[in-house]
């Protein structure tokens, strides 16, 4: 059985987020840039979609929340 250190996974996700934001800032072009965003709030294992600035961002948020929900359920089932 593989031990999963949740704190290490959380720190890794935070670092990846910072790197993605930094790369996004560096790759901005002068002139017009289209920015999309949104947010997901999790209450326990259940995702609550907070909102998004476009339909495309909304669909991406739904996909991410389904993946996180499934990972949470799988990790709880393995224990």
DSSP file (Angstrom, degrees, kcal/mol; ACC not computed):
  #  RESIDUE AA STRUCTURE BP1 BP2  ACC     N-H-->O    O-->H-N    N-H-->O    O-->H-N    TCO  KAPPA ALPHA  PHI   PSI    X-CA   Y-CA   Z-CA
    1    1 A X              0   0    0      0, 0.0     2,-0.5     0, 0.0    77,-0.0   0.000 360.0 360.0 360.0 137.7    0.0    0.0    0.0
    2    2 A X        -     0   0    0      2,-0.0     2,-0.4     1,-0.0     0, 0.0  -0.762 360.0-135.7 -93.3 128.6    1.3    3.4   -0.9
    3    3 A X        -     0   0    0     -2,-0.5     2,-0.6     2,-0.0    -1,-0.0  -0.702  17.1-154.7 -81.2 130.3    1.3    6.1    1.7
    4    4 A X        -     0   0    0     -2,-0.4     2,-1.0    71,-0.1     3,-0.1  -0.935   4.6-150.8-110.4 120.7    0.1    9.5    0.4
    5    5 A X     >  -     0   0    0     -2,-0.6     4,-1.8     1,-0.2     3,-0.2  -0.793   8.8-168.3 -91.8 103.5    1.3   12.6    2.2
    6    6 A X  H  > S+     0   0    0     -2,-1.0     4,-2.5     1,-0.2    -1,-0.2   0.843  83.9  56.6 -62.7 -36.6   -1.6   15.0    1.7
    7    7 A X  H  > S+     0   0    0      1,-0.2     4,-2.5     2,-0.2    -1,-0.2   0.909 107.0  49.0 -63.7 -41.9    0.5   18.0    2.9
    8    8 A X  H  > S+     0   0    0     -3,-0.2     4,-2.2     2,-0.2    -1,-0.2   0.897 111.4  49.4 -64.6 -40.3    3.2   17.4    0.3
    9    9 A X  H  X S+     0   0    0     -4,-1.8     4,-2.2     2,-0.2    -2,-0.2   0.917 111.5  49.6 -64.5 -43.0    0.5   17.1   -2.4
   10   10 A X  H  X S+     0   0    0     -4,-2.5     4,-2.0     1,-0.2    -2,-0.2   0.913 111.3  48.1 -62.5 -43.8   -1.1   20.4   -1.3
   11   11 A X  H  X S+     0   0    0     -4,-2.5     4,-2.4     1,-0.2    -1,-0.2   0.887 110.6  52.4 -64.1 -38.4    2.3   22.2   -1.2
   12   12 A X  H  X S+     0   0    0     -4,-2.2     4,-2.5     2,-0.2    -2,-0.2   0.904 108.7  49.9 -64.0 -41.6    3.1   20.9   -4.7
   13   13 A X  H  X S+     0   0    0     -4,-2.2     4,-2.0     2,-0.2    -1,-0.2   0.891 110.9  50.1 -64.2 -39.3   -0.3   22.1   -6.1
   14   14 A X  H  X S+     0   0    0     -4,-2.0     4,-2.2     2,-0.2    -2,-0.2   0.925 111.3  48.0 -64.8 -44.4    0.4   25.6   -4.5
   15   15 A X  H  X S+     0   0    0     -4,-2.4     4,-2.4     1,-0.2    -2,-0.2   0.912 110.6  51.6 -63.1 -42.5    3.9   25.8   -6.0
   16   16 A X  H  X S+     0   0    0     -4,-2.5     4,-2.4     1,-0.2    -1,-0.2   0.896 108.9  52.1 -61.2 -39.3    2.5   24.7   -9.4
   17   17 A X  H  X S+     0   0    0     -4,-2.0     4,-2.3     2,-0.2    -2,-0.2   0.919 109.4  48.4 -62.3 -44.7   -0.1   27.5   -9.2
   18   18 A X  H  X S+     0   0    0     -4,-2.2     4,-2.5     1,-0.2    -2,-0.2   0.908 111.7  50.1 -62.1 -41.8    2.5   30.1   -8.4
   19   19 A X  H  X S+     0   0    0     -4,-2.4     4,-2.7     2,-0.2     5,-0.2   0.917 110.2  50.0 -63.4 -43.3    4.7   28.9  -11.4
   20   20 A X  H  X S+     0   0    0     -4,-2.4     4,-2.2     2,-0.2    -1,-0.2   0.903 111.8  47.6 -63.0 -41.3    1.7   29.1  -13.7
   21   21 A X  H  X S+     0   0    0     -4,-2.3     4,-2.2     2,-0.2    -1,-0.2   0.917 112.8  49.4 -64.9 -42.7    0.8   32.6  -12.6
   22   22 A X  H  X S+     0   0    0     -4,-2.5     4,-2.2     1,-0.2    -2,-0.2   0.916 111.9  47.6 -63.4 -43.9    4.4   33.7  -13.0
   23   23 A X  H  X S+     0   0    0     -4,-2.7     4,-1.9     1,-0.2    -1,-0.2   0.888 110.9  52.6 -64.6 -38.8    4.7   32.1  -16.5
   24   24 A X  H  < S+     0   0    0     -4,-2.2     4,-0.3    -5,-0.2    -2,-0.2   0.887 109.3  48.8 -63.3 -39.8    1.4   33.8  -17.4
   25   25 A X  H >< S+     0   0    0     -4,-2.2     3,-1.0     1,-0.2    -2,-0.2   0.919 113.0  47.4 -66.5 -42.6    2.7   37.2  -16.3
   26   26 A X  H 3< S+     0   0    0     -4,-2.2    -2,-0.2     1,-0.2    -1,-0.2   0.804 110.1  52.9 -68.9 -28.9    5.9   36.8  -18.3
   27   27 A X  T 3< S+     0   0    0     -4,-1.9    -1,-0.2    -5,-0.2    -2,-0.2   0.388  78.5 125.2 -91.4   5.5    4.1   35.6  -21.4
   28   28 A X    <   -     0   0    0     -3,-1.0     2,-0.3    -4,-0.3     5,-0.1  -0.393  51.9-143.0 -64.5 138.7    1.8   38.6  -21.6
   29   29 A X        -     0   0    0      3,-0.1     2,-0.2    -2,-0.1    -1,-0.1  -0.715  21.2-102.3-100.1 154.8    1.9   40.4  -24.9
   30   30 A X  S    S+     0   0    0     -2,-0.3     2,-0.4     3,-0.0    -1,-0.1  -0.514  90.3  20.5 -71.4 141.5    1.6   44.1  -25.3
   31   31 A X  S    S+     0   0    0     -2,-0.2     2,-0.3     2,-0.1    -2,-0.0  -0.802 112.9  12.3 105.1-143.5   -1.8   45.2  -26.5
   32   32 A X        +     0   0    0     -2,-0.4     2,-0.4     2,-0.0    -3,-0.1  -0.556  60.6 174.0 -79.8 132.4   -5.0   43.3  -26.3
   33   33 A X        -     0   0    0     -2,-0.3     2,-0.5    -5,-0.1    -2,-0.1  -0.998  24.8-138.0-136.7 133.6   -5.1   40.2  -24.1
   34   34 A X        -     0   0    0     -2,-0.4     2,-0.5     2,-0.0    -2,-0.0  -0.809  20.9-165.8 -94.2 125.8   -8.2   38.2  -23.3
   35   35 A X        +     0   0    0     -2,-0.5     2,-0.3    18,-0.0    -2,-0.0  -0.944   8.5 178.6-116.2 129.7   -8.4   37.1  -19.6
   36   36 A X        +     0   0    0     -2,-0.5     2,-0.3    20,-0.0    -2,-0.0  -0.941  12.1 149.3-125.7 150.5  -10.7   34.5  -18.3
   37   37 A X        +     0   0    0     -2,-0.3    16,-2.7     2,-0.0    17,-0.4  -0.969  11.7 165.0-165.0 178.5  -11.1   33.2  -14.8
   38   38 A X  E     -A   52   0A   0     -2,-0.3     2,-0.3    14,-0.3    14,-0.2  -0.967  23.9-117.2 179.0-173.2  -13.4   31.7  -12.2
   39   39 A X  E     -A   51   0A   0     12,-2.0    11,-1.8    -2,-0.3    12,-1.1  -0.999   5.5-154.0-151.9 149.7  -13.4   30.0   -8.9
   40   40 A X  E     -A   49   0A   0     -2,-0.3     2,-0.5     9,-0.2     9,-0.2  -0.983   9.5-161.0-122.4 134.4  -14.4   26.7   -7.2
   41   41 A X  E     -A   48   0A   0      7,-2.6     7,-3.3    -2,-0.4     2,-0.5  -0.974   8.4-154.3-115.1 127.3  -15.3   26.4   -3.6
   42   42 A X  E     -A   47   0A   0     -2,-0.5     2,-0.7     5,-0.2     5,-0.2  -0.878   8.1-168.3-101.9 129.6  -15.2   23.0   -2.0
   43   43 A X  E >  S-A   46   0A   0      3,-2.6     3,-1.7    -2,-0.5     2,-0.3  -0.926  73.4 -46.9-113.4 102.7  -17.4   22.3    1.0
   44   44 A X  T 3  S-     0   0    0     -2,-0.7     0, 0.0     1,-0.3     0, 0.0  -0.559 121.7 -26.6  66.2-134.3  -16.1   18.9    2.2
   45   45 A X  T 3  S+     0   0    0     -2,-0.3     2,-0.5    -3,-0.1    -1,-0.3   0.504 119.9  95.9 -87.4  -1.6  -15.8   16.7   -0.8
   46   46 A X  E <   -A   43   0A   0     -3,-1.7    -3,-2.6     2,-0.0     2,-0.3  -0.778  67.7-139.9 -98.9 123.7  -18.6   18.5   -2.7
   47   47 A X  E     -A   42   0A   0     -2,-0.5     2,-0.5    -5,-0.2    -5,-0.2  -0.596  10.3-163.2 -80.8 138.2  -17.6   21.3   -5.2
   48   48 A X  E     -A   41   0A   0     -7,-3.3    -7,-2.6    -2,-0.3     2,-0.5  -0.986  21.3-131.4-117.6 119.5  -19.7   24.4   -5.4
   49   49 A X  E     -A   40   0A   0     -2,-0.5    -9,-0.2    -9,-0.2     3,-0.1  -0.589  20.6-171.2 -75.6 119.4  -19.2   26.4   -8.6
   50   50 A X  E     -     0   0A   0    -11,-1.8     2,-0.2    -2,-0.5   -10,-0.2   0.877  48.3 -82.0 -79.7 -39.8  -18.6   30.0   -7.6
   51   51 A X  E     -A   39   0A   0    -12,-1.1   -12,-2.0     6,-0.1     2,-0.3  -0.801  34.9-136.6 151.5 166.2  -18.7   31.5  -11.1
   52   52 A X  E     -A   38   0A   0    -14,-0.2   -14,-0.3    -2,-0.2     3,-0.1  -0.972  21.3-126.3-149.9 160.4  -16.7   32.2  -14.2
   53   53 A X  S    S+     0   0    0    -16,-2.7     2,-0.3    -2,-0.3   -15,-0.1   0.618  92.6  17.4 -86.7 -13.2  -16.1   35.1  -16.6
   54   54 A X  S  > S-     0   0    0    -17,-0.4     4,-1.9     1,-0.1     5,-0.1  -0.960  77.8-109.4-150.5 167.0  -16.9   33.0  -19.7
   55   55 A X  H  > S+     0   0    0     -2,-0.3     4,-2.1     2,-0.2     5,-0.2   0.878 117.7  54.3 -67.1 -37.9  -18.7   29.8  -20.7
   56   56 A X  H  > S+     0   0    0      1,-0.2     4,-2.0     2,-0.2    -1,-0.2   0.925 109.4  47.0 -62.1 -45.5  -15.3   28.2  -21.7
   57   57 A X  H  > S+     0   0    0      1,-0.2     4,-2.4     2,-0.2    -1,-0.2   0.875 109.6  55.2 -64.0 -37.0  -13.9   29.0  -18.2
   58   58 A X  H  X S+     0   0    0     -4,-1.9     4,-2.1     2,-0.2    -1,-0.2   0.911 107.7  48.2 -62.6 -43.0  -17.0   27.6  -16.6
   59   59 A X  H  X S+     0   0    0     -4,-2.1     4,-2.1     1,-0.2    -1,-0.2   0.878 110.7  51.2 -66.6 -37.2  -16.7   24.3  -18.5
   60   60 A X  H  X S+     0   0    0     -4,-2.0     4,-2.4     2,-0.2    -1,-0.2   0.910 109.3  51.0 -64.8 -41.6  -13.0   24.0  -17.4
   61   61 A X  H  X S+     0   0    0     -4,-2.4     4,-2.5     1,-0.2    -2,-0.2   0.886 108.7  51.2 -63.5 -38.9  -14.0   24.7  -13.8
   62   62 A X  H  X S+     0   0    0     -4,-2.1     4,-2.1     2,-0.2    -1,-0.2   0.926 110.7  48.6 -63.6 -43.6  -16.6   21.9  -13.9
   63   63 A X  H  X S+     0   0    0     -4,-2.1     4,-2.1     1,-0.2    -2,-0.2   0.916 112.3  48.4 -62.9 -43.4  -14.1   19.5  -15.3
   64   64 A X  H  X S+     0   0    0     -4,-2.4     4,-2.6     1,-0.2    -1,-0.2   0.908 111.0  50.5 -63.9 -41.7  -11.5   20.4  -12.7
   65   65 A X  H  X S+     0   0    0     -4,-2.5     4,-2.3     1,-0.2    -1,-0.2   0.874 109.5  50.6 -67.1 -35.8  -14.1   20.0   -9.9
   66   66 A X  H  X S+     0   0    0     -4,-2.1     4,-2.5     2,-0.2    -1,-0.2   0.916 111.3  48.8 -65.7 -42.4  -15.2   16.6  -11.1
   67   67 A X  H  X S+     0   0    0     -4,-2.1     4,-2.5     2,-0.2    -2,-0.2   0.943 112.9  46.8 -62.5 -47.7  -11.5   15.4  -11.2
   68   68 A X  H  X S+     0   0    0     -4,-2.6     4,-2.5     1,-0.2    -1,-0.2   0.899 111.9  51.4 -61.6 -40.5  -10.9   16.7   -7.7
   69   69 A X  H  X S+     0   0    0     -4,-2.3     4,-2.4     2,-0.2    -1,-0.2   0.926 111.5  46.8 -62.0 -45.1  -14.1   15.1   -6.4
   70   70 A X  H  X S+     0   0    0     -4,-2.5     4,-2.6     2,-0.2    -2,-0.2   0.903 111.8  50.4 -65.2 -40.9  -13.1   11.7   -8.0
   71   71 A X  H  X S+     0   0    0     -4,-2.5     4,-2.7     2,-0.2    -1,-0.2   0.920 110.8  50.1 -62.2 -42.9   -9.6   11.9   -6.6
   72   72 A X  H  X S+     0   0    0     -4,-2.5     4,-2.1     1,-0.2    -2,-0.2   0.927 112.4  46.5 -60.4 -45.5  -11.0   12.7   -3.1
   73   73 A X  H  X S+     0   0    0     -4,-2.4     4,-2.0     2,-0.2    -2,-0.2   0.900 113.1  49.0 -65.2 -40.7  -13.4    9.8   -3.3
   74   74 A X  H  X S+     0   0    0     -4,-2.6     4,-2.1     2,-0.2    -2,-0.2   0.924 111.0  50.0 -65.1 -43.7  -10.7    7.4   -4.5
   75   75 A X  H  X S+     0   0    0     -4,-2.7     4,-1.1     1,-0.2    -1,-0.2   0.873 113.0  46.6 -64.2 -36.3   -8.3    8.5   -1.8
   76   76 A X  H  < S+     0   0    0     -4,-2.1    -1,-0.2    -5,-0.2    -2,-0.2   0.825 111.8  51.4 -73.3 -30.5  -11.0    7.9    0.9
   77   77 A X  H  < S+     0   0    0     -4,-2.0    -2,-0.2     1,-0.2    -1,-0.2   0.862 105.4  55.3 -73.0 -35.1  -11.9    4.6   -0.6
   78   78 A X  H  <        0   0    0     -4,-2.1    -1,-0.2     1,-0.3    -2,-0.2   0.838 360.0 360.0 -68.2 -33.2   -8.3    3.3   -0.6
   79   79 A X     <        0   0    0     -4,-1.1    -1,-0.3    -5,-0.2    -2,-0.1   0.533 360.0 360.0 -63.2 360.0   -7.9    4.0    3.2
